[in-house]
Amino acid sequence: MTKALFRHCFAFALAALVAPLSSAADYDLLIHNARIADGTGGKIYSGSVAVKEGRVAVIGEVKGTADVTIDAQGRVLAPGFIDVHTHSEKIARIPEAENFLRMGVTTIITGNCGMSRTDIGAFFNEVEDASPTLHVAALIGHGSVREKAMGGSFLRAPNPEQLDAMRAMVAKAMDDGAVGLSTGLIYVPGTFAKTDEIVALAKVAAGHGGIYASHMRAETVKIFGALEEFVQVAREANIRAQVSHLKLSAPTAWGKSAEVFALLEKARAEGLHITHDQYVYTASSTGLGQLIPDEAREGTRQDFIKRCEDPEEKAKILKGMQESRERLGRTDYSYAVIARYPADPSLNGKTIPEATRIKRGSDSLEDQIELILEIEREGGGTAVYHGMHEDDLAAFLKHPLTMFASDGNPRKLGEDMPHPRSYGNNARVLHRYVQELKLVSLEEAIRKMTSLPAQTFRLEDRGVIRPGAWADLVILDPEKVKDIATYEDPHHHAEGFTDVLVDGVPVIRDGKLTEARPGGPLRMSK
């Protein structure tokens, strides 16, 4: 018996304690009295679902007995949600991943924005040993590969030997089960890569059936140039391509969603397979260093400190920061809220002006800039950036090829001041945009969280409820589903999900987290 199979059997034995066991039962588990949303987008219908050996066995009218029986009480039964954009490289530290489970997520894809473990095989072994509650798939990150191949010198193209080393790392990752290649082209070192470098690596991923997922070079008024490059990579590498967290950031970019879709539809008309994901919040979250020009952050932390101490170099930094503010239509940094600053956690949750008053006794623009530079010198931090308009968010949300992804990670309650999306993204879709605003139907929202991502990332037999599919399932009450986490108070699990099953094993049962850990690595189907 393999370790994975042993863990699955052990987990189911634990979960089965909720009902009497019978060795003569026809099924391992039976869910009856459910309203089934099967993940295809088709109309919800009433019925039962029987599970055997981790897979859906029968749907509809089920005859026979089961070891475990769950009465859905008329609630909706859907496939487990698939979060295609997370940053969960440290899943082994929080293997219960309760924040994901509590919003119906049973599969996460990590390695996004060009940041991943470079040895995917070793990462999957680590995930296997950690026995998480849910499934973990992974992309290989271009930025991480570039850093390993090129060392600390990034402001140039790789030499032939370094490019070959990068190709080899991507090829090995794909052989080890990665679902594709990701880029983060606003982040060092990816920001210094030219398009031909990205195409060369995307071709390797394409040769293994993988996808190209990109946090593009710009999401502001420069987004159209970034989209053109994205399409070029898809075309020249002949690869399926995914725009990561599609958005229009900053007031100068608002209202251009129709133009974005026009460019993407033109590419699709060429025959390119292009999809996108989004988180349903009007604030983003990333490193505070993104407020500083890329060139200033090339190399080591000590290199950055030396540049700040050099009057000429510092003048270049200040000029770059000014140009960025003007491009975004910003006069200061009040739109940025510190989420995590290890050197001084007391600043977590404060806007840059608020933190500046605390640290420097003034919130002048000059002092705000000095604080940002100080934070970077002291090891850096992350922030939540309020920069999008809900009209654009809604336009992207309604498109049939948009998936919903948190851009989050496994969380511990009370740790730091993270973006609420790690706790509430899927619940927010169902509460605000399905129930309240009615921008999309329940069936369509579930399709965008289940079968669409499964098909896009080639996760075989996931994302649908049909005989033979893996029994990743969630029971929810659409009228009670709600995202509780807020920007000011983010550490709250979503509500309204009573039961969550991974490979047929209950990990949330009747609202309570079980001890079962049936998850593990999920490799792309070849």
N, C-alpha and C positions, 0 to 999 in steps of 0.2 A: 504494500500500500504506500503510495507517495505521501509526502508530508502534507501537500495541499489537500489530498483526498481525506487523509486522517483528520486534518483540522476541520474540514467540512462536516465529516461525520460526528466529530466531537461537538462541534458548534450546534448541530441540529439536535443532538441528544440533550444538550443544555436547554435549548429553546423548547424542546418537546415536553419539558417538565410542566408546562402550563396546561397540559391535558393528559389523560391516561394513555399509556402506550398499549398497542395491540400488535403482536407479531403477525397477525393475519390481515392487517389493514391493507386496503387496495392502494392507498396513496399515503405519502408522507404528510401532506398538509392539504387542507381544503378551505377555501374562502368562499362563503356563500352569502346570499342576500346583498350582492354588490351591484353597483352601476359601473359598467366596464367602459373605460376610455382606453382603447387598445393601442394607442400611440400612432395610429395611421392618420389621424385627423377625422376619421369616420364618426358617425353619430354614436353617442353613448347609448348602451343597451344594458338591460338587466341580465344577470346570470351568475354562475359560480365558476370558480377556477380551481382545478385540482393540480397538485404539484407532486412529482415523483423524481427522486434522484437529482434534485436541483433545477429541473426543467418543468415547464408547463406541460401537463399531460392531457388535460381535457378542459374545454371551455363550454359553458352553456348549462345544460341540465346534467349534473354529475350524479351518477349512480355508484354507490360503493362507500366504503368506510375510509377514514383517515386517522393517522396517529394524532394529528393536531387539527383542530377545527377553529376557524376564526369567523365570527359573525360580523360582516361589514356594516350591518344595520342601515343599509341604503346609502352608505357613503360611496365615494368614487374610488374605484380600483384602477390604477394606472401603472404603466411600466416605471421602474425607478428612473429618476432623472439623471442625465449625463451632463456634467459640467465640463465643457471642452476647454476652458481657460482658467487654470489655477496655477498657483506657485506653491507646490506641495512637496518640495524636495526634502523637507524635514518631517514627512509624514510618520517616520518611525518614532519621533519624539511624542507625537499625539496620535497614536494609531486608532483611537476610538473615533476621531473626527466627528464628534457629535454635532458640531455646528452644521456640517453638511447633511448628516442623516436627518436632522430635525427640519430641514426644508426639502426632504424627499430625494436627496442626491445619493445614488448608489454607485456611481462611477465618476472618477475625476481624471482629467488629463492634465499633467504637469509638464514642466520644461518649456513654458511659454516665454515670449519676449526675448528669445535668444539666450535664456539663462536656464541651464540644466546641469545635471551631473554628466560628465563627459563619458563615463563608463556606465552605459545603461544596464548592461548585464549585472554589474556589481550593485547598482541601485536596486534592480529588481530582486536580487538576492537579499538585500537589506529589507526591502518591503516584505518579502516572504517571511523572513525571520521575525519581523515586527507583528505579523498577523493582524492587519488592520480590519476594521469592520467592513470596508467597502473596497471596490476594485480601483486599481491605479494603473493608468496608461501613461505613456511618456513620449514627448517630443525630444529630439536632440537639439540643443541650443547653439546656434551659430556663434553667438558672442562668447560662450564658454569654450567652444572648440577653438575659436580664433585666439583667445587669451592663452590657452594651453600651447598652441602651435607657435605663437609669436612672442611669448614672454611679455615683458612690460612695455614694449615699443609698438604702438598701434597706429601712429599717425602716418601710415604708408600702406602700400599694397604688400601682400605676402610674396616672398620669393617662391620659385617653383617648388622647392623642397617643402616649404611650409604649407603651400596649397595642397601638395600631395598628402602631407600629414593630416590636414583638415579633411580631405576627401576620405582618407582611410578611417578616421574617427567616425565620420558620418556613416560610412558603409558598415562598420562594425556595430554601431548603434542600431542601424536598421536590421542587421542580421540578428541582433539580440532582442528585437521585438518592438522598437520604437515605431510610432505611428507616422512620423514625418520629421521635418526640419522646421525650426522656428527661428525668426529673427526679431531683434529689438533694435531698430535702426535709429532710435533716439538715445540709445545707451552706449556708453563706452564699454567695449571697443567696437561694437557693431556700427556705430555712427561713422567710423572712418572707413568702412568697407565700401568698395565700388560695386556697381551692379554686376559686373562680369564675375566677380568673386562669388556673389550670392547665387548667380545662375549656375556656376560650376558645381556648387555644393547641392543646389536644388536638383540638378540632374542626377546626382547620386541617389538622393531620396526617391526621386521619380522612378529610377530603375528598380527600386525595391517596392514599388506600389505605394509610396508614402505621399503625404500631403505637405504643402508649404503654408505655414501659418505665420503671419507677419504683423508685428507692431510696427507700422510704417514710419517713415522718416518724419512725417508731420501729420497733425490732426487739426491744425489751425488753418489760416488762409492759404498756407502752402500745401494743403492736402491734395490738390489735384496733381501736382508734380509727383507727390508720393504715390498716388494711385497709379499714375502712368508707369512708374518704376515697378510697382507691384504687378501690374498686368504684363509688363515686359518679362519679368522673371517667370510668370506662369506660362507665357507663350514660348519663350526660348528654351525653358527647361521641360516643356510639355508636361506640366504637373498640375494637379488639382490644387487650388489655392484658397486660403481662408484669411479674410481681413479680421485681425484681432480687435476686439472692443471698438467697433465702428462708432465714431463720434465726431462732433465738431466742437473743438475747444476754443473758448474765448469769444467775447462779443463780436470781434471782427469776422469770425467765421460763421456766426449763427445765420440760419435761414438758407443754407446752401445744400440741404439734403437732396433736393430734386436734381441738382447738378451732379452730386455724387452718384446718385443712382443712374443718371444718364450715361456717365462714363462706364460704370460697371455693366450696364445692360449692353452697351456697345461691345464690350469685351466678350460678354456671353454670346452675343450674336455671331462672333467669330468662331464659336465652338469651345471657348474656354470654360472650364468648370470652376466657378467662383462663388463662394459663400461667405458669410460673415457672422460674427457674434457680437453681443453687447451686454453690458450690465445696465440695470434699469434705475440708475441714479444719475443726477446731474453734477456729481462731483467725481473726480478721479483720485487715484492715490499712487504715488511713486516716491522716489528719493528726493530729498530737498536739494541734492546736488544738481538736479535737472534745471534749477534756476540759474546755474552757473554755466558759462560757455564750455562746450565739450573740450576744446583745445586746452583750456585751463586745467582740466581734470585728467589729461593724458599722462600716463606713467603712475608713479607711486604717490602716496599721501605726502611724503616729504617733498616731492617735486611740486605739488600744489602749494605747499607752505612757502617754498622758496619763491614761487611766482608772486604770491601775495606780498612778500617782503620786498620785491623788486618794484620800484615806482613805475617803471615803464610797463612791466608785465601786468601790474595791478590796474593801470589805466586801461589796458586792453580788456581786462575782465569787466571793469565797470562799464565800458563802452558796449560790450556785448550784452550785458544785462539790461542796459538802457534800450538797445535796439530790440531785444526780446519783449520788453514791456510795451514798447510802442507798437510792435507787430500784433500783440495780443489785445491792445486797447486798454492797458492797465496803467494806473498811476502809482500804485504801490503794491504791497504783497498781502493785503488784507484778505484776499481770496484763499490764502494758504493757511491750513491749520496743522500744527505739528502733531503727528500721530505717534512717533516713536523717536526719542532722542536718548540713547543709553547714557550719554555723559551727564545729562541733567533731566531725569524723568519728570521733574516738577513742571517742566514746560509742555508736557504732553497734554493735548487738548486746547492749547492756546493758539490764537492766530499769531502770525509773525509780528504784527504791531503790538499785540498784548505781551508776547514774550519779550519783545524788544524793550518795552517799558519796564518790565521786571528786571531784565539783565543790564540795561544801559540807562534807565531813567528817562528815556525819550523814545518816541515812536516816529521820529523823522525818517524820511526815506533813506537818508545816509546811514542812520543807525540800523534800520532794517537790513540794509545791504551788509553792513559790518557783522550783524548777528548771523546772517546766512553764511557768510564766509567763515565765521568762527565755528559754526556747527560743522561745516565740512572739514575744517582743520582738526576738529576734535573727534573725528571718526564718522561723521555724517548722521543722517536721520531720515525719516520718511514723513510725508505730509499728505493730507487730504486737500485736494484743490477743487474749489467750487468754480466751474468754468463752462458748463454746458446749459443749453436751453431745452426745456422739456418738449417743445414743439418738434425739435429735431429728433430727440429721443423717441418720441411717438412715431414719427415717420419711419425711422429705422426699424422700430419694433413691429410695425405692421407688414413689413416685407416678408414674403413667404420663405426666403432663404436666410433669414436672420435667426440664429440660435441665441439662447440666453445663458450667459456664463458669468460667474461671479468675479473673476480676476482676484479671487481670495485664496485663503489657505487655512489649514486646520488651526483652530483657535482654542486657547485656554481662557475660560471665563475670568475677566478681570485683568488680563495681561495687556498693557499698553492701551492706546486709544485708536484702535483700527477703524478702517472704513466699515460701515454696517453691512456692506454687501456680502462679507464672509458669513454672516448670520442670516441674512434675509432675502437674498436676490431672487430665488425661485418663488418664495412666498410672496414677495412684492409683485411679481408678475401676476400671480393669481388673484391677489387681493386688490391692488390698485388698478391694474390695466385690464383685467378680466371682469372682476365683480363691480368695481366702482365706475371706471371710465368706459368699460365695454368696448375697448379698442380692438380686441381680438376675442374669439370664442374660446371657451374652456378646452374644447377638443383641439383647436389649432395651437393654443399655447402649449398643451401637453405634447403635441407632435413636435414642436420646435425644441422641446426639452428631452425628447426620447428618440423616436425613429430618425429624425433628421440628423442629429449628431452621430447616431450609430452608423447610418449609411455614409455620412461624410468622412468619418474617421475609420471606417471599415472595421467596426466592432461587431463581429458576426454573432447573430442570434441574440442581440441585445436591442433594447429600445422598443420592443413590441410585445404584446400579449397574443401569442399564438402557440398552438401545439408544437413542441420541440424547442421553443425559445427558452433561454435561461430565465428563471423565475426571479428576476430583480423586480420587485413590486412595491408599490406604496398605496396605502389607504388614506384618503384625505376627505375632509368635509369642506367643499369649496366656500361655503358661507362662513366658515370659522377660520379658514387659513388667513394668517396675518403676519406681517413682518413687524416685530416689536423693536428691533434694534434701530437706533437713531444715531446721527452724527455725534450728538452730545452725550449719549448713553448707549454705546454700541453692544455691550455684552449681554444680549438677550437672545435666546433661541426663538426660532419661529414657532408659531402655534398652528394647530389644525391638522397635523399629520399624526394619526393615531398608531399606524403600523408601518414598518419598513422592513422589507425582506431582501436579502442578498443571496442569490443562488438558492432561493427557497427557504432560507434560514432567517427567522425573525431577529433583527438587531434592535428594532424598536417594537415593543409589543404592548398594546393598550396604553400607549403614551409613556412607557418606561423603557429606558435603555437596558438591554439584556447583556449577558456576559459573552455572547457569541461573537466570534471574530472570523467570519467565513470569507473575508475579502483577500486580496492579494494582487500580484502583478497581472495586468491584462495586456497581452501582446497583440499586435495587429494581425488580423487574419491575412494569410498570404494568398 
